[in-house]
Amino acid sequence: MTYPDMEEMIAESMTLLMERSNKLNSKDQSAIGQEFREWLTEGFCLDELLTFYVS
C-alpha cells in the first residue's frame, strides 16, 4: 500500500529541512547529510520517523 500524500509531505519536509540547513555551520550540515544518506541506503521505519521524542 502506498501513501501518496504522506510521500509528498515527507518530500516537502526534507526539502525545507535542507534549505534551512544552509544556515547551519558545516559540522551540523554534515551531520544532517549523513542522516539522509543512511536513510537512503539503509531505509527507515515510518513509525520511527514520525515519532517525536519529548524530554
For each residue, the residues with C-beta under 8 A, 3 or more apart:
1:
2: 7
3: 6 7
4: 7 8
5: 8 9
6: 3 9 10 46
7: 2 3 4 10 11
8: 4 5 11 12
9: 5 6 12 13
10: 6 7 13 14 49
11: 7 8 14 15
12: 8 9 15 16
13: 9 10 16 17
14: 10 11 17 18 36
15: 11 12 18 19
16: 12 13 19 20
17: 13 14 20 21 32
18: 14 15 21 22 32
19: 15 16 22
20: 16 17 23 24
21: 17 18 24 28 29 32
22: 18 19 29
23: 20
24: 20 21 28 29 32
25: 28 29
26: 29 30
27: 30 31
28: 21 24 25 31 32
29: 21 22 24 25 26 32 33
30: 26 27 33 34
31: 27 28 34 35
32: 17 18 21 24 28 29 35 36
33: 29 30 36 37
34: 30 31 37 38
35: 31 32 38 39
36: 14 32 33 39 40
37: 33 34 40 41
38: 34 35 41 42
39: 35 36 42 43 44
40: 36 37
41: 37 38
42: 38 39
43: 39
44: 39 48 49
45: 48 49
46: 6 49 50
47: 50 51
48: 44 45 51
49: 10 44 45 46
50: 46 47
51: 47 48
52:
53:
54:
55:
